[in-house]
Amino acid sequence: MSLNQTSENSLYAAPKSDLGNIESHEALDQKPFYVVAKTKLIILSVFTLNLYLVFWFFRNWRLQKVNADYPCIPILRAIFNIFFIHALYAQVQDALESKKIERNVSGGMASLYVITVIINALTNRWEPSVDQLTIYIIVFVAILVLQLLPIWYVQDRINQVCDDPEGHQNASFSIFNWCFILLGTAFWGLMLFGIFAPLILN
């Protein structure tokens, strides 16, 4: 092969990094559940105030429908996730048993998620006074953590079922991920300013 032909081939060839990303995404789309590194899951959830979890539920139900022939409407199960999280946990448990992985999925963790979502909805109506700000912050952070805990818990099992215990196939952050992190940072800053501004101004 001539030098010119080699140059032309290298010119039109896709970059190895891009090919790796494409192959990784294709592999993820063939899994029965949504694989993601737990660190990435935590970061995106915290910075989006757990809104990322709606996407997380959608991806899991979408993969269940496409790759596991589970009859469902993924977008509805993602939006109304508190009514379907126990069913998702049951699917993960069945997958663990079919692969003979000696791990269990506790339905109590799914119930914890439901309870924290309901409590969060109730506390959103709370307009704390200046004297209640400390308690409000503690409650807010506690709910955020407790709501995320059951998802972090089951993600560990999901990654094992999908033969990627550490979630390496989906550990890096995309441009969209970074955009949401930046927006989340701005939102956290505005929220904290709104909470502490009365104390500072007084």
N, C-alpha and C positions, 0 to 999 in steps of 0.2 A: 504494500500500500504506500502511495506517495505521501510526501509531507503535506501537500495541499489537501489531499483527501482526509488525512488525519485531522488537520486544522478545521476543515469543514464539519467533520463529524463531532468534534469537541465543541464547535460553535453552536450547533443545533441540539446538542445533547442537554437534557435537563440537569440542573445542578444536583449533586448527590444529596445535599441536605433537603432539597425540595422533594426528591423522590422518597427519601426516608420519612418525611412528614406525611406524604400521600399514602405510603404503605402503612404507616402507623394508624392513620385515620380509617383506612379500609379495614384493617385488622380489628379496630375498635367497633366498627359498624357490624361486624360479624359475631360479636359477643352477645350472650343472652341478657347481660346487664351492663350498666354504664361503669366503666373502669375509670378511676381518677385517683391520683395520689392524695392521701389524706391531708397532707400539708396544703396542697392546692385547694382542696375542698374547704378547709378551715379558713384560709385567707380570703377566698372569694365570697364565702358565706358571711364572714364578719364585715368585710368592706361593703357588701350590698345589703347589710342588715337582714340576712337570710333570704333575700329575694332570689338568690342563686338557687335555692332549694327547689323553686318551682321548675326551673330548667332541669335540675337533677332528677326530679320525679318524671318529667316529660321524657327525658332520654331513656330512663329505665323502662317505662311503660312502652315507649316506641320500640325499643329493642326486644322486649317481651312479645310484642305483637308481631314483629317482622321475623324474628329468629326463633321464637319459641311457640309460635302459633297460638298465642294467648289472645282471646277475643276481648278487645277493649278499645276505647277511644282515648288515646294518650293525653291529648290536651285537656280533656275534662278531668281525667284522673290526676293530672298535675295541678290544676286549679283547685279542685276540691280534694286535695291530697289527704286530709284528715280522715276521710271516709274510706280511703283505699290503702293506707299505709300498712294495715294489718295483712291485707291480701298480698302486698309486695313482700312483706316479711315472710309470708307463707311460701311464696315462690322461691325465695332465697333458701329457705330451709329445705324445700324439696330438692333444689339443685345441689345443696351440700350433701344430702343423703344419697342422691343418685351418683355422686362422684366419690362417695365413701370418705368424705372429709369429716373428721371428728370434731366438729364445731356446731354449736346450736345457736338459734336466733330466738331471743326472748321476746315474747309478745308484750311483756311489760314495758320494754323500751319503746315499742310502737305506741303504747298507751301514754307513756310519758310525753311523747311528741304531741299527741292529740291534746293532752291537758295543757301543755305549755302554749300551744297555739291559741287555745281558748282564753287562757289567762292573759296572753299578750293582747288579744282583741279587747278584753275588758279594761286593761290598764291603759290602752290608747285613749280612753275616755277621761283618764285622770289628768287634771290640770293642777299640778302641784304648786303650792305656795312656796315662798322663799324658804320657809322653815322646813319644808318637806323635800327639798331638792336632793339632799344626801340620800334619803331613803329611796327617792324616785330613781336615782342613778344606780343604786345597788340592785333594786328590783329589775330595772331595765337590763342591766348587764347579766344578771342571774337568769332571766328569761331567755336572753339571746344564747347563752351558753347551754342551758338545759334543752332548748329547742334543737340546737345543733348536735348535741351529744348522741341521740338515737341514730342520727344519720351517719355520723362518724363511726359509730358502733357497727352498723350494718354494712358500711362501705368496706370495712376490714374483711367481712365474710364474702362480699361481692367480689372483691379483688382476688380472693383465694379461689372462688368458683371459676373465675375467668383466667386462672393460671398466671396471674400477675399480682402477687401479694403486696408488692410495694407500689403498684400503680405506675410503673415506669413509662408505660405507653402514653400516659396522659398526665405527665408531671410538669411539663413546661407551660409557660403562660403565653397565650397568643396576644396579638395587638388588641383584639376586642377585650380580652381579659384585663389588660393593662388600662384600657379606657374605663372600664367599670371600676377598677381599683382607684383610679384618679377621681372619678365622680364620687365614689364612696368616701374618699378622703375629704373631699370638699364638703360633702353632706355631713360627715362626722364633725368637721370643724364648725360648720354653721350651727349644728345642733348643740354642741358644747358651748359655743358662744351664747346661744339663746338661753341656755341653762344658767351659765355663770355670769352673764351680763348684769342681771339685777343685783347680784352680790358685789360686782366690781363698781357699778355706778352708785350704789348706796354706800 
